[in-house]
Amino acid sequence: MVGNREKKGRVVNNIRRLRFDHDEMTQKQLAEIVGVTRQTIVAIENAKYAPSLELAFLIALAFNT
């Protein structure tokens, strides 16, 4: 997935874009779907927190990706 990587080889955080692409889903709505707090979603979007593999999969499932 070359399109989802930065020049340094890090995976790009697209959660905010995905939320808006899915009927402007709020952070609270996503948090409720995946079972975390809104603050956790904020931290992930701001690259302050790296989700566990399990949470990353739950987020992907929330967007059907």
N, C-alpha and C positions, 0 to 999 in steps of 0.2 A: 504494500500500500504506500507507494512512494508519495502520492498526493497528500497523505496524512502525516507526513514527517517534516520536521524542520531541517534546515541545513546541517545542524549538529547531530542529526539522527534521533532526536527525541520525538516521541509521539505528541502530536498537537492536541490540545484540549478543545474539543468542539462541542462541549455540552451546551453552552449558552446558545450557539447557533442551532443545534438540534432542537432545543426547547422551543425556539421561535419558529422553526420549520414545522413543528408539531402543534399547530393551533396556539402558538404563543403560550405554551405550558409554563406555569410559574415554577419557581424554585420549590415552593411549598408542595405543589402537586407532585413534582418529581420525587421529592423527599418522601411523601406519603406512599407513593408507588413502590419505592425501593426499600422503605423501612428505616430511614435515617432522618435526622433533623434537617431543617432548612439551612441551618448554619453549616452543616457538613457539605451540602451542595454548594453553598457560597465558597467555602474553603477550597473545594475541588476546582471550581471554576476559576478561582483566583490563584491557583497553583500553590496553595498553602498547605494542602493535604493531598497525599496520594492514596487513592482508594485501594482497598484490598482487591485481589483478583475476583473474589466472589461479588463484591459491590460493583466492580467494573462490569462484570457480566450482567448483573441485575439492571444496571443503567443501560447497557446495550439492548437488553430485552425490552426495556421500557420504550425504546425508540424503534423496536423491530429491526435492529441492525445486526 
